[in-house]
Amino acid sequence: MSWRAFSETDPSDIPHERLEPFKHRVARLSETHGADSFLYVDASIAKTQVGGHLWWRRWSDPHVVVFLYVQFSDGRLEDLALERALLDAEIDAWERGEYVDEKTGSVHALTWLGTVESVQAWEAFEGPNDERRAFLSGSSGQDAAW
């Protein structure tokens, strides 16, 4: 029996085809008063404890969890974690070019930034991140769609 709870899984090992165009991207949210807000999309792998205690724990299969960070123009910052059940509905909205603010219910129009702009926005938001930069530089062929 292994003493390791679970092996490390790279997010690219668990593909989510609909998420790929949005992973590690940044979108500009249009607001009625003209100021811009930003939506940051990040993804990670999670495993849920499904049973057991202490060293007898049992874990679920790895799955993608998406973290959203919304930086509103009024200074408000929201963070959300989207599990599997909510992810497809959120991607549907992104594909329509929309983001729904959970607190106010208002719908914002999205404009997805390109690769270079996404890297710059992420670095302004949280500082340099070599892994995200490498991921986005590998997806340069997708820039035309943004």
C-alpha positions in Angstrom: 0.0 0.0 0.0 1.3 3.4 -0.9 1.8 5.9 1.8 1.3 8.8 -0.6 -2.3 10.1 -0.6 -2.2 10.5 -4.4 0.3 11.4 -7.1 0.6 14.8 -8.5 -1.5 15.3 -11.6 -0.8 18.0 -14.1 -3.9 19.9 -15.3 -3.1 19.2 -18.9 -3.4 15.4 -18.1 -7.1 15.8 -17.6 -8.4 17.5 -20.7 -11.7 19.5 -20.7 -12.1 20.4 -24.4 -14.5 23.2 -23.8 -12.3 24.8 -21.1 -9.1 24.8 -23.2 -9.7 28.1 -25.0 -10.4 29.9 -21.8 -7.8 28.3 -19.5 -5.4 31.0 -18.0 -7.1 33.7 -20.0 -8.4 37.1 -19.0 -11.5 38.8 -20.3 -12.6 42.5 -20.1 -16.0 43.0 -18.6 -17.9 45.9 -20.1 -19.8 48.0 -17.5 -22.5 50.5 -18.1 -20.5 53.4 -16.7 -17.6 52.8 -19.1 -15.0 51.5 -16.6 -13.5 48.1 -17.2 -13.5 45.1 -14.9 -11.6 41.9 -15.5 -12.3 38.2 -15.3 -9.3 36.0 -14.7 -9.7 32.2 -15.4 -7.4 29.7 -13.8 -7.6 25.9 -13.6 -6.2 23.3 -11.3 -6.7 19.6 -10.5 -8.6 18.5 -7.4 -9.3 15.2 -5.7 -12.1 14.9 -3.1 -11.9 12.7 0.0 -14.7 10.3 -0.5 -14.2 8.3 2.7 -11.8 7.0 5.4 -9.9 8.7 8.2 -6.3 9.6 8.7 -4.1 7.4 6.6 -7.0 5.2 5.4 -8.5 7.9 3.2 -10.1 7.2 -0.1 -9.9 9.8 -2.9 -12.0 10.5 -6.0 -10.6 10.5 -9.4 -8.8 13.7 -10.3 -11.0 16.4 -11.9 -10.7 20.0 -13.1 -11.6 22.8 -10.9 -11.7 26.3 -12.3 -11.0 29.4 -10.2 -12.4 32.7 -11.3 -11.1 36.0 -10.0 -13.3 39.0 -10.9 -11.7 42.4 -10.3 -14.5 45.0 -10.6 -13.8 48.6 -11.5 -15.1 49.7 -8.1 -12.3 47.8 -6.4 -14.4 44.8 -5.4 -12.6 41.5 -5.9 -14.5 38.2 -6.0 -13.2 34.7 -6.3 -15.2 31.6 -7.1 -14.3 27.9 -7.5 -16.4 26.1 -10.2 -16.8 22.4 -9.8 -17.8 20.0 -12.6 -21.5 20.6 -12.2 -21.3 24.4 -12.7 -18.5 24.5 -15.3 -20.4 23.7 -18.4 -23.1 26.3 -17.7 -20.4 29.0 -17.1 -18.6 28.0 -20.3 -21.9 28.4 -22.2 -22.1 32.0 -20.9 -18.5 32.7 -21.9 -19.2 31.3 -25.4 -22.1 33.7 -25.7 -19.7 36.5 -24.6 -21.4 37.0 -21.2 -20.5 36.9 -17.5 -23.3 37.0 -14.9 -22.4 38.6 -11.6 -23.6 36.2 -8.9 -24.2 38.9 -6.3 -26.1 41.5 -8.4 -27.4 39.3 -11.1 -26.2 41.8 -13.7 -24.9 40.5 -17.1 -21.7 41.9 -18.4 -20.4 41.6 -22.0 -17.0 39.8 -22.2 -14.1 40.6 -24.6 -11.4 38.0 -24.3 -7.8 39.3 -24.4 -5.2 37.8 -26.6 -2.2 35.8 -25.3 0.2 38.7 -24.7 -2.5 40.9 -23.1 -3.6 37.9 -20.9 0.0 37.4 -19.7 0.4 41.1 -19.0 -3.0 41.3 -17.1 -2.2 38.2 -15.0 1.2 39.6 -14.1 -0.3 42.9 -13.1 -2.9 41.0 -11.0 -0.6 38.6 -9.2 3.0 39.0 -10.4 5.1 36.9 -12.8 4.2 33.2 -13.2 6.4 31.2 -15.5 4.0 28.2 -15.7 1.1 30.4 -16.9 3.4 32.2 -19.3 4.7 28.9 -20.8 1.1 27.6 -21.1 -0.1 30.7 -22.9 2.9 30.9 -25.2 2.2 27.3 -26.3 -1.4 28.3 -27.3 -0.3 31.1 -29.7 -2.3 29.5 -32.5 -5.5 30.3 -30.6 -5.0 34.0 -30.6 -6.9 34.6 -33.8 -10.1 33.4 -32.2 -9.8 36.0 -29.4 
